[in-house]
Amino acid sequence: MEFEDRTAMAGQSQGNGGFLPVIPAKAGIQDKESGFRVKHGMTNGDKKNILIVVGGIGLIPLRSFILGKDKFLGKNAKIQIFYGAKHPNEMLFRYEYDQWRQKGVDLKLTVDKECADWVGCAGLVTALFDKFPVLENARAYLCGPPIMYKFVLEKLKAKGFADEDIFLSLERRIYCGIGVCQHCAVGPYYTCKNGPVFRYDQIKNIQGAI
């Protein structure tokens, strides 16, 4: 990846939204490997750790954080992942889980319902908040089905997460990806041009945003 000076992170290009880790970059510089465009000045600030809460295929855009943890966040940073899927066979990147854990990633998994070939937690991803201690001094990054956000936000607020420390991906709204069709409009924002990742305090009062 080729980036230049200026702290920024996360973005999208031509409708393919996602998160990128905190990296040095000029506004508008594009990651040639992923295609994501760096747009947001969302640094870690005084929160050095990251809690990732994802459902289904929502793990895909956040994999960048996991693979680049030491390089982008520092070796002392911690990552905790709460990942829920309907069935064990639908969990993505399963062949990488051991490697992630060896690097210190705290990965917690759950499936919607108990099944014969699963010995872990059963229940929605929100159930993991009740089963395990939640990482402290952290920012939270959410990506998954729309219905998940409402209930995960309730859990995060109960755990003391500030609105400005919660980031959500709204990439599901993107259609044309170039700001023409207005399909992705969220209040004053276009998800394809201003997102797809937003701080919760930016959108929490916009009707229909989540």
C-alpha positions as CSV (number, residue, x, y, z in Angstrom):
1,M,0.0,0.0,0.0
2,E,1.2,3.5,-0.8
3,F,0.2,6.3,1.5
4,E,1.7,9.7,2.3
5,D,1.6,12.0,5.4
6,R,-1.7,12.9,7.1
7,T,-3.6,10.8,9.6
8,A,-6.8,9.5,8.2
9,M,-8.6,6.3,7.7
10,A,-11.4,4.3,6.2
11,G,-13.3,5.0,3.0
12,Q,-14.7,3.5,-0.2
13,S,-14.2,3.6,-3.9
14,Q,-16.9,3.0,-6.5
15,G,-19.4,1.5,-4.1
16,N,-17.1,-0.9,-2.4
17,G,-17.0,0.4,1.1
18,G,-15.0,-0.6,4.1
19,F,-12.7,0.2,7.0
20,L,-9.0,0.8,6.8
21,P,-6.8,1.0,9.8
22,V,-5.3,4.2,11.2
23,I,-2.5,5.0,8.6
24,P,-0.6,8.0,7.3
25,A,-2.4,9.3,4.2
26,K,-3.3,12.3,2.2
27,A,-7.0,13.0,1.8
28,G,-8.1,11.3,-1.3
29,I,-5.1,9.0,-1.6
30,Q,-6.3,5.6,-2.7
31,D,-5.1,2.2,-1.4
32,K,-4.0,0.5,-4.7
33,E,-4.4,-3.0,-3.2
34,S,-7.9,-2.7,-1.7
35,G,-9.4,0.0,-3.8
36,F,-10.6,1.8,-0.7
37,R,-10.3,5.6,-0.7
38,V,-9.0,7.2,2.5
39,K,-11.4,10.0,3.5
40,H,-12.0,10.1,7.2
41,G,-9.9,11.8,9.8
42,M,-10.9,9.1,12.3
43,T,-7.7,8.5,14.4
44,N,-7.6,6.4,17.5
45,G,-7.2,9.6,19.7
46,D,-6.8,8.6,23.3
47,K,-8.4,5.2,22.7
48,K,-5.7,2.7,21.7
49,N,-7.7,-0.5,21.5
50,I,-10.4,-1.7,19.1
51,L,-13.6,-3.6,19.6
52,I,-14.9,-5.1,16.4
53,V,-18.6,-6.2,16.4
54,V,-19.6,-7.9,13.2
55,G,-22.3,-10.2,11.8
56,G,-22.3,-12.3,8.7
57,I,-20.2,-10.9,5.9
58,G,-19.5,-7.8,7.9
59,L,-16.1,-9.2,8.8
60,I,-14.8,-8.7,5.3
61,P,-14.1,-4.9,5.4
62,L,-12.8,-5.1,8.9
63,R,-10.2,-7.7,8.2
64,S,-7.8,-4.9,7.4
65,F,-7.6,-4.0,11.1
66,I,-6.8,-7.5,12.1
67,L,-4.1,-8.3,9.6
68,G,-2.4,-4.9,10.0
69,K,-2.8,-4.5,13.8
70,D,0.9,-4.2,14.8
71,K,1.9,-2.1,11.8
72,F,-1.0,0.3,11.9
73,L,-2.1,0.4,15.6
74,G,1.1,-0.6,17.4
75,K,2.1,-3.8,19.1
76,N,0.6,-2.7,22.4
77,A,-2.8,-2.2,20.9
78,K,-5.5,-4.8,21.5
79,I,-8.2,-6.0,19.3
80,Q,-11.3,-7.9,20.5
81,I,-13.8,-9.3,18.0
82,F,-17.4,-10.3,18.6
83,Y,-18.5,-12.2,15.5
84,G,-21.9,-13.8,14.9
85,A,-23.1,-15.9,12.0
86,K,-26.1,-18.0,11.3
87,H,-24.2,-21.3,11.0
88,P,-20.5,-22.3,11.6
89,N,-20.1,-23.0,7.9
90,E,-21.0,-19.3,7.2
91,M,-18.1,-17.9,9.3
92,L,-15.6,-16.2,7.0
93,F,-11.8,-16.6,7.2
94,R,-12.0,-19.6,9.5
95,Y,-8.6,-20.8,8.4
96,E,-7.1,-17.6,9.8
97,Y,-8.5,-17.7,13.3
98,D,-5.6,-19.5,14.9
99,Q,-3.2,-17.1,13.4
100,W,-5.2,-14.1,14.7
101,R,-5.3,-15.5,18.2
102,Q,-1.5,-16.2,18.1
103,K,-1.1,-12.5,17.4
104,G,-3.1,-11.6,20.5
105,V,-6.5,-11.0,18.9
106,D,-9.3,-11.8,21.3
107,L,-11.8,-13.6,19.0
108,K,-15.2,-14.5,20.4
109,L,-17.6,-16.4,18.1
110,T,-21.3,-17.3,18.2
111,V,-23.9,-18.9,16.0
112,D,-27.6,-18.1,16.0
113,K,-28.7,-21.5,17.2
114,E,-27.2,-24.6,18.7
115,C,-26.2,-27.2,16.2
116,A,-24.5,-30.6,16.2
117,D,-21.2,-29.5,14.8
118,W,-20.8,-26.5,17.1
119,V,-19.4,-26.4,20.6
120,G,-19.1,-22.7,21.1
121,C,-21.6,-20.0,22.1
122,A,-25.1,-20.0,20.7
123,G,-27.2,-16.8,20.3
124,L,-27.0,-13.5,18.6
125,V,-23.8,-11.5,18.6
126,T,-25.2,-9.3,21.4
127,A,-25.1,-12.3,23.7
128,L,-21.3,-12.1,23.7
129,F,-21.5,-8.9,25.6
130,D,-23.1,-10.8,28.5
131,K,-20.7,-13.8,28.3
132,F,-17.3,-12.1,28.1
133,P,-15.6,-8.9,29.5
134,V,-15.5,-6.1,26.9
135,L,-12.2,-4.5,26.0
136,E,-11.6,-1.3,27.8
137,N,-10.0,1.9,26.5
138,A,-11.4,1.1,23.1
139,R,-13.3,2.4,20.1
140,A,-16.0,0.2,18.6
141,Y,-16.4,-0.6,14.9
142,L,-19.6,-2.2,13.7
143,C,-20.4,-3.8,10.4
144,G,-23.3,-6.2,9.7
145,P,-27.1,-6.4,9.0
146,P,-29.1,-3.3,9.9
147,I,-31.1,-4.9,12.6
148,M,-27.9,-5.8,14.4
149,Y,-26.9,-2.1,14.9
150,K,-29.7,-1.1,17.2
151,F,-29.1,-3.8,19.7
152,V,-25.3,-3.6,19.6
153,L,-25.5,0.1,20.2
154,E,-27.6,-0.5,23.3
155,K,-24.9,-2.9,24.6
156,L,-22.1,-0.5,23.8
157,K,-23.9,2.4,25.6
158,A,-24.5,0.2,28.6
159,K,-20.8,-0.5,28.7
160,G,-20.0,3.2,28.7
161,F,-18.9,3.7,25.1
162,A,-19.2,7.4,24.0
163,D,-21.0,8.2,20.8
164,E,-17.8,9.6,19.2
165,D,-16.0,6.3,19.9
166,I,-18.5,4.2,17.9
167,F,-18.1,3.8,14.1
168,L,-20.7,2.2,11.8
169,S,-20.5,1.2,8.2
170,L,-23.5,2.1,6.1
171,E,-22.2,0.7,2.9
172,R,-25.3,-1.3,2.3
173,R,-27.0,1.9,1.1
174,I,-24.6,2.5,-1.7
175,Y,-26.0,1.9,-5.2
176,C,-24.2,3.9,-8.0
177,G,-21.2,4.7,-5.8
178,I,-20.6,8.2,-7.4
179,G,-23.2,10.4,-5.7
180,V,-25.6,10.6,-8.6
181,C,-28.6,8.3,-7.8
182,Q,-29.1,9.7,-4.2
183,H,-30.0,6.2,-3.1
184,C,-27.5,6.3,-0.3
185,A,-28.5,9.8,1.1
186,V,-28.4,9.9,4.9
187,G,-29.5,13.4,6.0
188,P,-26.9,15.8,4.6
189,Y,-24.5,13.0,3.7
190,Y,-24.0,10.7,0.7
191,T,-22.8,7.4,2.0
192,C,-20.8,6.8,-1.2
193,K,-19.0,10.2,-1.0
194,N,-18.9,11.0,2.8
195,G,-18.8,7.5,4.1
196,P,-19.4,4.6,4.1
197,V,-18.1,4.8,7.7
198,F,-19.7,7.3,10.1
199,R,-19.2,8.2,13.7
200,Y,-22.4,7.4,15.7
201,D,-22.7,11.0,16.9
202,Q,-22.8,12.2,13.2
203,I,-25.9,10.2,12.4
204,K,-27.7,9.2,15.5
205,N,-30.3,12.0,15.2
206,I,-30.9,11.4,11.5
207,Q,-34.2,9.6,11.0
208,G,-33.7,6.3,9.2
209,A,-29.9,6.4,9.2
210,I,-29.7,3.1,11.1
